[in-house]
Every structure is written in C-alpha cells, then in structure tokens.
Amino acid sequence: MITIVRSQQPEQPEWLYQWTQYEAETAFLFFDWIHPRTLEDFRDKHVFDAGCGPGHHIRLAAPVARHVTGMDINTAEIARQKLADLDDVTILQGDIATHRPESPYDVVYCIGVIHHTDDPDKTFENLKQMCAAGGLLIIWCYSSEGNELVRRIVEPLRQRVLSRLSRGTVVFLSRAITALLYPIVHTLYRLPLKWLPFYEYFENFRKMSFERNMLNVFDKLNAPQTEFISRERLESWFAPTQFEDVSITSYKGVSWRGSGVVMHG
C-alpha cells in the first residue's frame, strides 16, 4: 500500500529522474554500510527505511523483518511498484525529518540519505524519536573527512554549473568521467600507494559494473544538495547519554557508519 503524509522538505525532481532511470541493487554495499549490524538485527522486527528511494534495501530487509515501512518524498510510487510482490511492506510518501509514526519502530536505518536533507541534525533527532526504547538506529552518511576534493571542487561545480544542465547532459558527463577513471583505477590504484585520494574507495569501483560505477558518479553530480558529516558531529548524534552499544567506523575513507541502541523511554 502507499500512504501520503505531510512533507516539509520540498520534492526534488532530480531523485525522481535518477530512480526512474537506474537500479542500484548491489547487496554487498548494503551489508557493508550497516556493519557491524546484520540482517539478523532486523529479524521479526518492525523496520523503518528512512529515505527508501526505489526500495532496493527494503527488498533485502523484508524477508527477515516482521514488517518494513519505507518512506521517501520523491520516489514512493516507484518503490510501491517495485515492491508490489512483497507482503508486509508499507510505503509512505513524506519527510523523514517530520514523520511521526503511530507507534515506534524496532529498527530505523537511513542509508545515504541524511546528508541530502535540509537539516541533518533535525533529521537525526527525528529518526531517534521514531525508535522504541531499546530500538536500533543505523546511519550511513558521506564524511567530511576524506572528501576534500569533492567538497572543494565537485560540489561548487555541481551547484554553479551542473544544476543548470539537463539530466541527460549530466548522465553523459557521468559516463565520460567513469570511462576516464577505469584505466587509472585498474593501474595506478592497484599499486600500494595508499596515500592516493580515494584509494580505499576505488577498491569497490573494481568490484562493480560500469553501469553501477556510473550511477555512483551520477549520484554525486545529480544530488540537489549534500552536507558532509564530520566524525565529531556524528559522535554528538550518538551521544552516550542517549545511546548504548554505539559503533562509529569509517567506510572506505569517504563515509561513516554509525549505529546505536536507543535508551530513551
């Protein structure tokens, strides 16, 4: 089923275009992003996918969860269509920063979304409030650390130039950039030169198809807004007065994996 609830952040057609055109079904990435948590943490739980996109993570979580609720401002209808074969899945259209569920969720995960919201701090606070006491909150987000080139070069270029181009033109540029990266990633980045920027990140590049790598490039050029999150900021979100069993680890030098068990009543 699909239910429309009140949204605060405006809809962004860039995401609708992206998830209408492309798939991102790379299961190993999801398992990496939620580490050290696993699907066993979802077993027989009511799970909330905050910013579910077209629902590719829900398809992984649904077989073990009691019920999965997904929410997205832009792509709820796409997720509903793609997940129509799954029982015990509910798709909501709305803003994860303002959603107030009738009852709290046992597990809330937000994978690659919180850094694209209008106010990541407010969004995190709301995600925490959605969790039942003893519930699990999982975040994967772009890190400020390790992304200097993206923050200083790619982001200004995206804001000033790429945002004004057609999505088709941005796709063409993404394919060209991806093709140019291949010979570099498969030669120079195979050498033990760990000081090179994105050295760990390109390990995943070599595991994935051209189309999946192109989508990663397009995702960065297409996103209407991105706020990179520092470790200090993430640690403040998972404050020891409000969470226990906290884990915060770097992933491939360009993102953070954060999770913890909520202590509030």
Secondary structure as a PSIPRED ss2 file (coil, helix, strand):
# PSIPRED VFORMAT (PSIPRED V4.0)

   1 M C   1.000  0.000  0.000
   2 I E   0.000  0.000  1.000
   3 T E   0.000  0.000  1.000
   4 I E   0.000  0.000  1.000
   5 V C   1.000  0.000  0.000
   6 R C   1.000  0.000  0.000
   7 S C   1.000  0.000  0.000
   8 Q C   1.000  0.000  0.000
   9 Q C   1.000  0.000  0.000
  10 P C   1.000  0.000  0.000
  11 E C   1.000  0.000  0.000
  12 Q C   1.000  0.000  0.000
  13 P H   0.000  1.000  0.000
  14 E H   0.000  1.000  0.000
  15 W H   0.000  1.000  0.000
  16 L H   0.000  1.000  0.000
  17 Y H   0.000  1.000  0.000
  18 Q H   0.000  1.000  0.000
  19 W H   0.000  1.000  0.000
  20 T H   0.000  1.000  0.000
  21 Q H   0.000  1.000  0.000
  22 Y C   1.000  0.000  0.000
  23 E C   1.000  0.000  0.000
  24 A C   1.000  0.000  0.000
  25 E C   1.000  0.000  0.000
  26 T C   1.000  0.000  0.000
  27 A H   0.000  1.000  0.000
  28 F H   0.000  1.000  0.000
  29 L H   0.000  1.000  0.000
  30 F H   0.000  1.000  0.000
  31 F H   0.000  1.000  0.000
  32 D H   0.000  1.000  0.000
  33 W H   0.000  1.000  0.000
  34 I H   0.000  1.000  0.000
  35 H C   1.000  0.000  0.000
  36 P C   1.000  0.000  0.000
  37 R C   1.000  0.000  0.000
  38 T C   1.000  0.000  0.000
  39 L H   0.000  1.000  0.000
  40 E H   0.000  1.000  0.000
  41 D H   0.000  1.000  0.000
  42 F H   0.000  1.000  0.000
  43 R C   1.000  0.000  0.000
  44 D C   1.000  0.000  0.000
  45 K C   1.000  0.000  0.000
  46 H E   0.000  0.000  1.000
  47 V E   0.000  0.000  1.000
  48 F E   0.000  0.000  1.000
  49 D E   0.000  0.000  1.000
  50 A E   0.000  0.000  1.000
  51 G C   1.000  0.000  0.000
  52 C C   1.000  0.000  0.000
  53 G C   1.000  0.000  0.000
  54 P C   1.000  0.000  0.000
  55 G C   1.000  0.000  0.000
  56 H H   0.000  1.000  0.000
  57 H H   0.000  1.000  0.000
  58 I H   0.000  1.000  0.000
  59 R H   0.000  1.000  0.000
  60 L H   0.000  1.000  0.000
  61 A H   0.000  1.000  0.000
  62 A C   1.000  0.000  0.000
  63 P C   1.000  0.000  0.000
  64 V C   1.000  0.000  0.000
  65 A C   1.000  0.000  0.000
  66 R C   1.000  0.000  0.000
  67 H E   0.000  0.000  1.000
  68 V E   0.000  0.000  1.000
  69 T E   0.000  0.000  1.000
  70 G E   0.000  0.000  1.000
  71 M E   0.000  0.000  1.000
  72 D E   0.000  0.000  1.000
  73 I C   1.000  0.000  0.000
  74 N C   1.000  0.000  0.000
  75 T C   1.000  0.000  0.000
  76 A H   0.000  1.000  0.000
  77 E H   0.000  1.000  0.000
  78 I H   0.000  1.000  0.000
  79 A H   0.000  1.000  0.000
  80 R H   0.000  1.000  0.000
  81 Q H   0.000  1.000  0.000
  82 K H   0.000  1.000  0.000
  83 L C   1.000  0.000  0.000
  84 A C   1.000  0.000  0.000
  85 D C   1.000  0.000  0.000
  86 L C   1.000  0.000  0.000
  87 D C   1.000  0.000  0.000
  88 D C   1.000  0.000  0.000
  89 V E   0.000  0.000  1.000
  90 T E   0.000  0.000  1.000
  91 I E   0.000  0.000  1.000
  92 L E   0.000  0.000  1.000
  93 Q E   0.000  0.000  1.000
  94 G C   1.000  0.000  0.000
  95 D C   1.000  0.000  0.000
  96 I C   1.000  0.000  0.000
  97 A C   1.000  0.000  0.000
  98 T C   1.000  0.000  0.000
  99 H C   1.000  0.000  0.000
 100 R C   1.000  0.000  0.000
 101 P C   1.000  0.000  0.000
 102 E C   1.000  0.000  0.000
 103 S C   1.000  0.000  0.000
 104 P C   1.000  0.000  0.000
 105 Y E   0.000  0.000  1.000
 106 D E   0.000  0.000  1.000
 107 V E   0.000  0.000  1.000
 108 V E   0.000  0.000  1.000
 109 Y E   0.000  0.000  1.000
 110 C E   0.000  0.000  1.000
 111 I E   0.000  0.000  1.000
 112 G C   1.000  0.000  0.000
 113 V C   1.000  0.000  0.000
 114 I H   0.000  1.000  0.000
 115 H H   0.000  1.000  0.000
 116 H H   0.000  1.000  0.000
 117 T C   1.000  0.000  0.000
 118 D C   1.000  0.000  0.000
 119 D C   1.000  0.000  0.000
 120 P H   0.000  1.000  0.000
 121 D H   0.000  1.000  0.000
 122 K H   0.000  1.000  0.000
 123 T H   0.000  1.000  0.000
 124 F H   0.000  1.000  0.000
 125 E H   0.000  1.000  0.000
 126 N H   0.000  1.000  0.000
 127 L H   0.000  1.000  0.000
 128 K H   0.000  1.000  0.000
 129 Q H   0.000  1.000  0.000
 130 M H   0.000  1.000  0.000
 131 C E   0.000  0.000  1.000
 132 A E   0.000  0.000  1.000
 133 A E   0.000  0.000  1.000
 134 G E   0.000  0.000  1.000
 135 G E   0.000  0.000  1.000
 136 L E   0.000  0.000  1.000
 137 L E   0.000  0.000  1.000
 138 I E   0.000  0.000  1.000
 139 I E   0.000  0.000  1.000
 140 W E   0.000  0.000  1.000
 141 C E   0.000  0.000  1.000
 142 Y E   0.000  0.000  1.000
 143 S E   0.000  0.000  1.000
 144 S C   1.000  0.000  0.000
 145 E C   1.000  0.000  0.000
 146 G C   1.000  0.000  0.000
 147 N C   1.000  0.000  0.000
 148 E H   0.000  1.000  0.000
 149 L H   0.000  1.000  0.000
 150 V H   0.000  1.000  0.000
 151 R H   0.000  1.000  0.000
 152 R H   0.000  1.000  0.000
 153 I H   0.000  1.000  0.000
 154 V H   0.000  1.000  0.000
 155 E H   0.000  1.000  0.000
 156 P H   0.000  1.000  0.000
 157 L H   0.000  1.000  0.000
 158 R H   0.000  1.000  0.000
 159 Q H   0.000  1.000  0.000
 160 R H   0.000  1.000  0.000
 161 V C   1.000  0.000  0.000
 162 L H   0.000  1.000  0.000
 163 S H   0.000  1.000  0.000
 164 R H   0.000  1.000  0.000
 165 L C   1.000  0.000  0.000
 166 S C   1.000  0.000  0.000
 167 R H   0.000  1.000  0.000
 168 G H   0.000  1.000  0.000
 169 T H   0.000  1.000  0.000
 170 V H   0.000  1.000  0.000
 171 V H   0.000  1.000  0.000
 172 F H   0.000  1.000  0.000
 173 L H   0.000  1.000  0.000
 174 S H   0.000  1.000  0.000
 175 R H   0.000  1.000  0.000
 176 A H   0.000  1.000  0.000
 177 I H   0.000  1.000  0.000
 178 T H   0.000  1.000  0.000
 179 A H   0.000  1.000  0.000
 180 L H   0.000  1.000  0.000
 181 L H   0.000  1.000  0.000
 182 Y H   0.000  1.000  0.000
 183 P H   0.000  1.000  0.000
 184 I H   0.000  1.000  0.000
 185 V H   0.000  1.000  0.000
 186 H C   1.000  0.000  0.000
 187 T C   1.000  0.000  0.000
 188 L H   0.000  1.000  0.000
 189 Y H   0.000  1.000  0.000
 190 R H   0.000  1.000  0.000
 191 L C   1.000  0.000  0.000
 192 P C   1.000  0.000  0.000
 193 L C   1.000  0.000  0.000
 194 K C   1.000  0.000  0.000
 195 W C   1.000  0.000  0.000
 196 L C   1.000  0.000  0.000
 197 P C   1.000  0.000  0.000
 198 F C   1.000  0.000  0.000
 199 Y C   1.000  0.000  0.000
 200 E C   1.000  0.000  0.000
 201 Y H   0.000  1.000  0.000
 202 F H   0.000  1.000  0.000
 203 E H   0.000  1.000  0.000
 204 N H   0.000  1.000  0.000
 205 F H   0.000  1.000  0.000
 206 R C   1.000  0.000  0.000
 207 K C   1.000  0.000  0.000
 208 M C   1.000  0.000  0.000
 209 S C   1.000  0.000  0.000
 210 F H   0.000  1.000  0.000
 211 E H   0.000  1.000  0.000
 212 R H   0.000  1.000  0.000
 213 N H   0.000  1.000  0.000
 214 M H   0.000  1.000  0.000
 215 L H   0.000  1.000  0.000
 216 N H   0.000  1.000  0.000
 217 V H   0.000  1.000  0.000
 218 F H   0.000  1.000  0.000
 219 D H   0.000  1.000  0.000
 220 K H   0.000  1.000  0.000
 221 L H   0.000  1.000  0.000
 222 N H   0.000  1.000  0.000
 223 A C   1.000  0.000  0.000
 224 P C   1.000  0.000  0.000
 225 Q C   1.000  0.000  0.000
 226 T C   1.000  0.000  0.000
 227 E C   1.000  0.000  0.000
 228 F C   1.000  0.000  0.000
 229 I E   0.000  0.000  1.000
 230 S C   1.000  0.000  0.000
 231 R H   0.000  1.000  0.000
 232 E H   0.000  1.000  0.000
 233 R H   0.000  1.000  0.000
 234 L H   0.000  1.000  0.000
 235 E H   0.000  1.000  0.000
 236 S H   0.000  1.000  0.000
 237 W H   0.000  1.000  0.000
 238 F C   1.000  0.000  0.000
 239 A C   1.000  0.000  0.000
 240 P C   1.000  0.000  0.000
 241 T C   1.000  0.000  0.000
 242 Q C   1.000  0.000  0.000
 243 F E   0.000  0.000  1.000
 244 E E   0.000  0.000  1.000
 245 D E   0.000  0.000  1.000
 246 V E   0.000  0.000  1.000
 247 S E   0.000  0.000  1.000
 248 I E   0.000  0.000  1.000
 249 T E   0.000  0.000  1.000
 250 S E   0.000  0.000  1.000
 251 Y E   0.000  0.000  1.000
 252 K C   1.000  0.000  0.000
 253 G C   1.000  0.000  0.000
 254 V C   1.000  0.000  0.000
 255 S E   0.000  0.000  1.000
 256 W E   0.000  0.000  1.000
 257 R E   0.000  0.000  1.000
 258 G E   0.000  0.000  1.000
 259 S E   0.000  0.000  1.000
 260 G E   0.000  0.000  1.000
 261 V E   0.000  0.000  1.000
 262 V E   0.000  0.000  1.000
 263 M C   1.000  0.000  0.000
 264 H C   1.000  0.000  0.000
 265 G C   1.000  0.000  0.000
